[in-house]
Amino acid sequence: MASTAQFSTKDKILGAAEELFATHGFAGTSLRQVTSRADVNIAAVNYHFGSKENLVNEVFRRRMDQMSAQRLAQLKAAMAERPGEIEPIIAAFVEPALDMASGRAGSGAFVRVIARAYVEKNDALRKFLSEQYGHVPREFAGALAVCVPQLGKAELYGRLDFLAGALTYAMADFGLIKRPPGTTEHAHRTRIAGELIRFAAAGFRA
């Protein structure tokens, strides 16, 4: 019972922090706001996370660990089953992220948290993300390099960055393409993924 209660408290804190970071940013959110939203005391935050910096990191870890594992597993399968094909590699990068953004495997608020990480200058967070998850895009870059050997490293990494930016935009569901009436969220995300994969594949080959 005690471990269940601890998990529940920790998860409540992470959920509250995620929502507040999405709305107010990292610098604009205080631990007092988090404890108020989660209905816990400051001692609970200190016990589970130790500091606000660690809390920020754990908000990312809660989502990124699962998404990164899914990406790498799908990449491994793509390389084994369809070697030399670029579309399955891009699909392995795109589909787990869109799945998370859709709410089936995560929270829509986290998409806004990712956007905050792009626009806010938070060197500690960027260092954490680079150290913990930088290997993932490098794995994809290596796989893509086999498919487009004509690209230099700088060009390849640049185009992968462009893909990541377009993917974040698609995850936020912010652009011109809206879900048509009568279309399920799953069908909409599947169509968006297909369009993005085709677009990115053409970009890498160009």
C-alpha positions as CSV (number, residue, x, y, z in Angstrom):
1,M,0.0,0.0,0.0
2,A,2.8,2.4,0.9
3,S,4.6,1.9,-2.5
4,T,1.2,2.5,-4.3
5,A,0.6,5.7,-2.4
6,Q,4.2,6.9,-3.1
7,F,3.7,6.2,-6.8
8,S,0.4,8.0,-6.8
9,T,1.9,11.1,-5.1
10,K,4.9,11.2,-7.5
11,D,2.6,10.8,-10.5
12,K,0.3,13.6,-9.3
13,I,3.3,15.9,-8.9
14,L,4.6,15.1,-12.4
15,G,1.2,15.6,-13.9
16,A,0.7,18.9,-12.2
17,A,4.2,20.1,-13.1
18,E,3.7,19.1,-16.8
19,E,0.5,21.1,-17.0
20,L,2.0,24.1,-15.4
21,F,5.2,24.0,-17.4
22,A,3.1,23.8,-20.5
23,T,1.1,26.9,-19.5
24,H,3.6,29.1,-17.7
25,G,7.0,27.7,-18.8
26,F,9.8,26.4,-16.6
27,A,11.0,29.8,-15.2
28,G,7.4,31.0,-14.7
29,T,6.3,28.0,-12.6
30,S,7.1,27.8,-8.9
31,L,7.2,24.8,-6.7
32,R,4.4,26.3,-4.7
33,Q,2.2,26.3,-7.8
34,V,3.1,22.7,-8.4
35,T,2.3,21.6,-4.8
36,S,-1.0,23.6,-4.9
37,R,-2.1,21.9,-8.2
38,A,-1.0,18.5,-7.1
39,D,-2.5,19.0,-3.6
40,V,0.7,17.9,-1.8
41,N,3.1,19.6,0.5
42,I,6.6,20.9,-0.4
43,A,8.1,18.0,1.5
44,A,6.6,15.5,-0.9
45,V,8.3,17.3,-3.8
46,N,11.7,17.4,-2.0
47,Y,11.3,13.8,-1.1
48,H,10.6,12.6,-4.6
49,F,12.7,15.0,-6.7
50,G,15.0,17.0,-4.4
51,S,14.9,20.2,-6.5
52,K,13.0,22.0,-9.2
53,E,15.7,21.1,-11.8
54,N,15.2,17.4,-11.1
55,L,11.5,17.8,-11.3
56,V,11.8,19.4,-14.8
57,N,14.1,16.5,-15.8
58,E,11.7,13.9,-14.6
59,V,8.8,15.4,-16.4
60,F,10.8,14.8,-19.6
61,R,12.0,11.4,-18.5
62,R,8.5,10.1,-17.9
63,R,7.6,10.6,-21.5
64,M,10.9,10.5,-23.3
65,D,12.0,7.1,-22.0
66,Q,9.0,5.3,-23.5
67,M,9.0,7.2,-26.8
68,S,12.8,6.7,-27.3
69,A,12.5,3.0,-26.6
70,Q,9.6,2.7,-29.1
71,R,11.6,4.7,-31.7
72,L,14.7,2.5,-31.4
73,A,12.8,-0.7,-31.4
74,Q,10.9,0.3,-34.5
75,L,14.2,1.5,-36.1
76,K,15.8,-1.9,-35.4
77,A,12.9,-3.7,-37.0
78,A,12.9,-1.4,-40.0
79,M,16.6,-2.0,-40.7
80,A,16.2,-5.7,-40.3
81,E,13.0,-6.1,-42.4
82,R,13.5,-3.4,-45.0
83,P,17.2,-2.6,-45.2
84,G,18.2,0.4,-47.3
85,E,14.7,1.9,-47.4
86,I,14.4,5.4,-46.1
87,E,10.6,5.6,-45.4
88,P,10.5,2.9,-42.6
89,I,13.4,4.7,-40.9
90,I,11.6,8.0,-40.9
91,A,8.4,6.2,-39.8
92,A,10.2,4.9,-36.8
93,F,11.1,8.5,-35.9
94,V,7.7,10.0,-36.6
95,E,5.1,7.5,-35.5
96,P,5.9,7.0,-31.8
97,A,6.0,10.8,-31.3
98,L,2.6,11.3,-33.0
99,D,1.2,8.4,-31.0
100,M,2.3,10.1,-27.8
101,A,0.9,13.4,-28.9
102,S,-2.5,11.9,-29.7
103,G,-3.1,11.0,-26.1
104,R,-3.1,7.3,-26.5
105,A,0.3,6.9,-25.0
106,G,0.9,10.2,-23.2
107,S,-0.3,13.7,-22.7
108,G,-1.0,16.5,-25.1
109,A,0.4,18.9,-22.5
110,F,3.8,17.4,-23.0
111,V,3.8,18.6,-26.6
112,R,3.7,22.2,-25.3
113,V,6.4,21.3,-22.8
114,I,8.6,20.3,-25.6
115,A,7.9,23.6,-27.4
116,R,8.9,25.4,-24.2
117,A,12.2,23.5,-24.2
118,Y,12.9,24.8,-27.7
119,V,12.2,28.4,-27.0
120,E,13.3,28.9,-23.4
121,K,17.0,29.2,-22.6
122,N,17.5,26.4,-20.0
123,D,21.0,25.2,-20.3
124,A,20.6,22.6,-17.6
125,L,17.6,21.0,-19.3
126,R,19.3,21.0,-22.7
127,K,22.4,19.3,-21.1
128,F,20.1,16.7,-19.6
129,L,18.3,16.0,-22.8
130,S,21.5,15.8,-24.8
131,E,23.1,13.4,-22.3
132,Q,20.0,11.2,-21.9
133,Y,18.5,11.2,-25.4
134,G,21.2,12.5,-27.8
135,H,22.0,8.9,-28.8
136,V,18.5,8.5,-30.4
137,P,18.9,11.0,-33.2
138,R,22.5,9.8,-33.7
139,E,21.2,6.2,-34.2
140,F,18.7,7.6,-36.8
141,A,21.4,9.6,-38.5
142,G,23.5,6.5,-38.9
143,A,20.7,4.5,-40.4
144,L,19.7,7.4,-42.8
145,A,23.4,7.8,-43.9
146,V,23.2,4.3,-45.4
147,C,20.2,5.3,-47.5
148,V,21.6,8.7,-48.6
149,P,25.4,8.3,-48.8
150,Q,25.7,11.4,-51.0
151,L,24.9,13.6,-48.0
152,G,27.7,15.0,-45.9
153,K,27.3,14.8,-42.1
154,A,26.3,18.5,-41.8
155,E,23.6,18.1,-44.4
156,L,22.3,14.9,-42.9
157,Y,22.1,16.3,-39.4
158,G,20.5,19.5,-40.7
159,R,17.8,17.6,-42.5
160,L,17.2,15.5,-39.5
161,D,16.8,18.7,-37.5
162,F,14.3,20.0,-40.1
163,L,12.3,16.7,-39.7
164,A,12.3,17.1,-35.9
165,G,11.0,20.6,-36.2
166,A,8.3,19.6,-38.7
167,L,7.3,16.7,-36.4
168,T,7.0,19.0,-33.4
169,Y,4.7,21.3,-35.4
170,A,2.6,18.3,-36.4
171,M,2.5,17.0,-32.9
172,A,1.1,20.4,-31.7
173,D,-1.7,20.2,-34.3
174,F,-1.1,23.9,-34.9
175,G,-1.0,24.2,-38.7
176,L,-3.4,24.5,-41.6
177,I,-4.3,20.8,-41.6
178,K,-7.1,20.2,-39.2
179,R,-8.9,17.0,-38.5
180,P,-12.0,16.8,-40.8
181,P,-15.4,16.3,-39.2
182,G,-16.2,12.7,-38.9
183,T,-12.6,11.6,-39.0
184,T,-11.2,9.7,-36.0
185,E,-8.1,11.0,-34.2
186,H,-6.3,7.8,-35.2
187,A,-7.2,8.1,-38.9
188,H,-6.1,11.8,-38.8
189,R,-2.8,11.1,-37.2
190,T,-2.1,8.2,-39.6
191,R,-2.7,10.5,-42.6
192,I,-0.5,13.2,-41.1
193,A,2.3,10.7,-40.4
194,G,2.1,9.4,-44.0
195,E,2.3,12.9,-45.5
196,L,5.2,13.8,-43.2
197,I,7.1,10.6,-44.0
198,R,6.8,11.2,-47.8
199,F,7.7,14.8,-47.4
200,A,10.8,14.0,-45.3
201,A,11.9,11.2,-47.5
202,A,11.9,13.5,-50.5
203,G,13.9,16.0,-48.5
204,F,16.6,13.6,-47.5
205,R,16.9,12.4,-51.1
206,A,17.1,15.8,-52.6
